[in-house]
Amino acid sequence: MAVSDDIQWRNIDLNLLVTFSYLYRYRSVSLAAEKSFVSQSAMSHSLARLRTLLDDALFERKGHKMEPTDHAHHIAPIVHRLLDSITHELLTKSVFTPEDYNGVCRIGLTDYAEFIFAPVIYDAIREQAPNAQISFINVNRANYVALVESEKLDLVIGSMPVLDDNFDSHYLYTEKHVCLADKHKLALNGDLDKQTFASIEHALVSPDGSLATQVDKKLAEHGLARRVTVASRNFLTIRSLLKQRRLIAIVPEKMAMAQGFDDQLTTFKPPVPVADFDIAMLWHTRLSDSEKGQWLRALVERAILSQ
């Protein structure tokens, strides 16, 4: 809506609306002044300013009362509506209640976190906030800061070792790695030793497309080398490749143990050390005191740790 250039907004005092409201209610300069805790002269001065601003007498003395003019009667509902709106919509902070919330919960998830936790987070939010919508946004270590800004994310979940200065975080748990393979195709009957591990072709879950990891350095310390024949950022692609093939992959344990697969793949303890990684919640510091943010973070933590 365009604002008229003829109105000098900097000269308008919203207290004048309060003055009008008291005068309209009490029909007396002295009583209006008493009820609004100002002097009678201050009330008279405000009335003079109102008359100039609205180009109308507004209140005229008739006996012992200041009776409203026709214009005052006309604008009274508007003034009262404006004051009510300022009081209840601008000056009164609304309390966040999940059961009444009908907005969107925007959650950034790494590939790992989305695969493992999207269903349980969805169910937890919908249970408490049945009118809410949920938007899952894929993030990674390189882009989460930018996506929090551009996508207005309430929360990020994943492994982010380097925390941006404008973010707070809360540790959830530590994840470890396991080897995943088709046991029968590899003809493995016991523990997986380093030599056997290195002799099997490897599939790699690789967010950046790299075909080498710290595992290769650990094997090299023992004079061994493995051959990575395929890499994908998508765990489901790697998992489907493992079935009925002489392939092995190192994957996060929660991914390997996820329900809903009938491929009968088997997990093994890696024969070389593979670094664990921490999973945490992250959020922009400006959201730390947000009632919605506090509710969502507590809910997500309970949902994840119940898994």
C-alpha positions in Angstrom: 0.0 0.0 0.0 1.4 3.4 -1.0 1.9 6.0 1.7 0.8 9.5 0.8 3.6 12.0 0.5 1.3 14.7 1.9 1.2 13.1 5.4 4.1 14.0 7.6 4.3 10.7 9.5 7.2 11.8 11.7 4.9 14.4 13.2 2.2 11.9 14.2 2.2 10.7 17.8 0.3 7.5 18.3 -0.4 8.6 21.9 -3.0 11.0 20.3 -5.1 7.9 19.5 -5.0 7.1 23.2 -6.0 10.7 24.0 -9.0 10.4 21.6 -10.0 7.1 23.1 -10.1 8.5 26.6 -11.9 11.7 25.6 -14.5 9.7 23.6 -15.1 7.4 26.6 -15.3 9.9 29.4 -16.5 13.0 27.6 -14.4 15.2 30.0 -10.9 16.7 29.6 -10.3 16.5 33.4 -11.6 12.9 33.8 -9.7 11.7 30.7 -6.5 13.3 32.1 -7.1 11.6 35.4 -7.7 8.2 33.9 -4.6 8.4 31.6 -2.4 9.8 34.4 -1.5 13.1 32.7 -2.2 16.7 33.6 -5.3 18.5 32.5 -3.2 21.0 30.5 -1.4 18.1 28.8 -4.7 16.6 27.8 -5.9 19.9 26.5 -2.7 20.3 24.5 -3.2 16.8 23.0 -6.8 17.6 22.0 -5.6 20.7 20.2 -3.1 18.7 18.3 -5.8 16.1 17.4 -8.0 18.8 16.1 -5.3 20.2 13.9 -4.3 16.7 12.7 -7.8 15.6 11.8 -9.1 19.0 10.8 -12.2 18.8 13.0 -13.3 20.0 16.5 -13.9 16.4 17.5 -15.3 17.3 21.0 -17.5 20.3 21.7 -18.5 21.5 25.2 -22.2 21.1 25.9 -23.0 21.8 29.5 -20.5 19.8 31.7 -19.6 17.4 28.9 -17.4 17.3 25.8 -19.7 15.8 23.2 -18.2 14.1 20.1 -18.8 15.6 16.8 -20.2 13.5 13.9 -16.7 13.0 12.6 -15.6 11.8 16.0 -18.4 9.3 16.1 -17.3 8.2 12.6 -13.7 7.6 13.4 -14.1 6.2 16.9 -14.5 2.5 15.8 -11.4 2.9 13.6 -9.4 4.3 16.4 -10.5 1.6 18.8 -9.7 -1.1 16.2 -6.3 0.3 15.7 -5.5 0.5 19.4 -6.8 -3.1 19.9 -4.7 -4.3 17.0 -1.5 -2.6 18.4 -2.2 -4.1 21.8 -2.9 -7.6 20.8 -1.0 -8.1 17.5 2.1 -5.8 18.0 2.7 -5.4 21.7 1.5 -8.8 22.9 3.8 -11.7 22.2 1.8 -14.8 21.2 2.5 -18.0 23.0 3.6 -20.9 20.8 1.3 -24.0 21.1 2.1 -27.0 18.9 -1.5 -28.1 18.7 -2.5 -24.8 17.2 0.6 -24.4 14.9 -0.3 -24.5 11.2 3.0 -23.4 9.7 6.0 -25.2 8.3 8.8 -26.9 10.2 11.9 -26.6 7.9 14.6 -29.1 8.8 18.0 -29.5 7.1 19.2 -33.1 7.0 22.4 -34.7 5.7 21.9 -37.8 3.5 22.6 -40.0 6.5 20.2 -38.1 8.8 17.4 -38.0 6.3 17.6 -41.7 5.5 17.6 -42.7 9.2 15.4 -40.1 10.9 13.0 -38.4 8.4 10.1 -40.9 9.2 10.4 -40.7 13.0 10.8 -36.9 13.0 7.7 -36.6 10.7 5.6 -38.8 13.1 6.8 -36.9 16.2 5.9 -33.5 14.8 2.6 -34.6 13.4 1.6 -36.2 16.7 2.1 -32.9 18.6 1.3 -30.4 15.8 -1.3 -32.1 13.6 -1.8 -29.0 11.4 2.0 -28.5 10.7 3.7 -29.2 7.5 7.3 -30.6 7.4 9.9 -29.7 4.8 13.1 -31.8 4.7 16.0 -30.0 3.0 19.2 -31.9 2.0 22.3 -30.2 3.4 26.0 -31.0 3.8 29.0 -29.6 5.6 29.7 -27.2 2.7 26.3 -25.6 2.3 24.4 -25.8 5.5 25.2 -22.2 6.5 23.9 -20.8 3.2 20.8 -23.0 3.2 19.8 -22.1 6.7 19.6 -18.5 5.4 18.0 -19.1 2.0 15.6 -21.9 3.1 14.8 -20.4 6.5 15.7 -23.6 8.3 14.6 -24.1 11.9 17.2 -26.8 12.5 20.0 -28.8 10.9 20.8 -32.4 11.8 24.0 -34.2 10.8 27.8 -34.4 11.3 29.3 -30.9 11.0 32.8 -31.0 12.6 33.4 -27.3 12.0 30.7 -25.1 13.5 30.0 -21.7 12.1 30.3 -18.8 14.5 26.7 -17.9 14.1 25.4 -21.3 15.1 24.7 -23.2 18.3 24.8 -27.0 18.5 23.7 -29.8 20.7 25.4 -33.3 20.7 23.0 -36.2 20.1 25.2 -39.4 19.8 28.3 -40.9 18.3 28.0 -43.2 15.3 30.4 -45.9 14.4 31.0 -47.8 11.1 30.5 -51.4 10.1 31.3 -53.4 7.0 28.3 -54.5 5.0 28.3 -57.3 2.4 26.5 -60.4 1.0 28.0 -63.0 3.3 27.2 -65.9 1.0 28.6 -64.3 -2.1 31.9 -63.6 -0.3 31.9 -67.0 1.4 32.9 -65.5 4.7 32.5 -67.8 7.7 34.2 -65.8 10.5 35.8 -62.6 11.4 37.1 -60.4 8.6 40.9 -60.1 8.6 42.9 -57.3 6.9 44.1 -59.4 4.1 40.7 -60.7 3.1 39.2 -57.3 3.5 41.8 -55.8 1.2 41.3 -58.5 -1.4 37.6 -57.8 -1.8 36.5 -55.1 -4.2 34.9 -52.2 -2.4 31.9 -50.0 -2.9 32.1 -46.6 -1.3 29.4 -44.2 0.1 31.1 -41.0 -1.0 29.4 -37.6 -0.6 32.0 -35.8 -2.7 32.7 -38.6 -5.2 36.1 -39.4 -3.8 37.4 -43.0 -4.3 39.7 -43.0 -1.3 39.3 -42.5 2.4 41.4 -42.8 5.6 40.9 -46.5 5.4 43.3 -46.7 2.5 46.0 -45.0 4.6 45.4 -47.5 7.5 45.7 -50.4 5.1 48.9 -48.9 3.6 50.4 -49.0 7.1 50.1 -52.7 7.0 51.4 -53.0 3.4 48.0 -53.5 2.0 45.8 -51.8 -0.6 42.2 -52.2 -1.6 40.4 -51.6 -4.9 37.4 -49.3 -4.8 35.4 -50.1 -8.0 32.3 -48.0 -7.4 31.3 -44.9 -5.4 28.0 -43.1 -4.9 26.7 -40.5 -2.5 23.5 -42.5 -2.2 23.5 -45.3 0.4 20.6 -47.1 -1.2 22.5 -47.3 -4.5 25.5 -48.9 -2.6 23.3 -51.2 -0.7 21.6 -52.5 -3.9 25.0 -53.1 -5.5 26.2 -55.2 -2.6 23.5 -57.9 -3.0 24.6 -60.8 -5.1 28.0 -59.2 -5.8 31.5 -59.8 -4.4 31.6 -56.3 -3.0 32.0 -54.9 0.5 31.2 -51.4 1.9 32.0 -49.5 5.1 28.8 -47.7 6.2 27.4 -46.1 9.3 26.0 -48.7 11.6 22.5 -47.2 11.8 22.3 -47.2 8.0 23.3 -50.9 7.9 20.8 -51.9 10.6 17.9 -49.9 9.1 14.6 -51.8 8.8 12.7 -52.6 5.6 15.4 -54.4 3.6 15.1 -58.1 2.5 18.5 -58.3 1.0 19.9 -60.3 3.9 23.2 -58.5 3.9 25.5 -59.1 6.9 27.6 -56.7 9.0 31.2 -57.3 10.0 33.5 -55.4 12.3 36.1 -53.5 10.2 39.5 -55.0 10.5 41.2 -51.6 10.5 40.2 -48.5 12.6 37.5 -46.4 11.1 36.8 -43.0 12.8 33.5 -42.6 14.6 31.5 -39.4 14.0 29.3 -37.3 16.1 25.7 -36.4 15.2 24.4 -33.1 16.4 21.6 -30.6 16.0 22.6 -27.1 14.8 20.6 -23.9 14.6 21.2 -20.2 14.0 21.8 -18.3 17.2 19.0 -16.0 16.5 16.6 -18.9 16.9 17.9 -19.9 20.3 15.1 -18.2 22.3 12.4 -19.0 19.8 9.5 -20.9 21.4 9.0 -22.9 18.2 12.7 -23.6 18.0 12.9 -24.8 21.6 9.9 -27.1 21.1 11.2 -28.5 17.9 14.7 -29.2 19.2 13.4 -31.0 22.2 11.0 -33.0 20.2 13.6 -34.0 17.6 16.1 -35.0 20.3 13.6 -37.3 21.9 12.6 -38.8 18.6 16.2 -39.5 17.5 17.4 -40.9 20.8 14.4 -43.2 21.1 15.6 -45.0 18.0 
